[in-house]
Amino acid sequence: MNYEEHLTQDARLVILKELASQAERGDGRLNEVLLEKVLDVFGHRRSREWIRTQLRKLEELGAIHINEAGTVLVATLTRSGLDHVERRSFIDGVLRPSLGS
């Protein structure tokens, strides 16, 4: 895996972890605007279109569901996405979470 792919897979993991965090406090949903801010904190300063592409890929992989609220995408964590974050099973294309994280 090249460095760019590693960064992309890490960003997908950051998205899933944040959605899992939201699931602990609520319904496991966040919109793309809030996810952009979270990714920025973790060093993934990317365009909104790039984030939308990653959300669509995560949906394709079965890790999230996407709904549209007007022009904004809202991501909801699936059981498969939570299982990845909790290291029960793994999704190709998403960096594996480290132990204890």
Summary of the structure (lengths in Angstrom):
residues: 101
radius of gyration: 12.4
end to end distance: 22.3
largest distance: 38.1
contacts: 297
relative contact order: 0.20
helix: 52%
strand: 15%
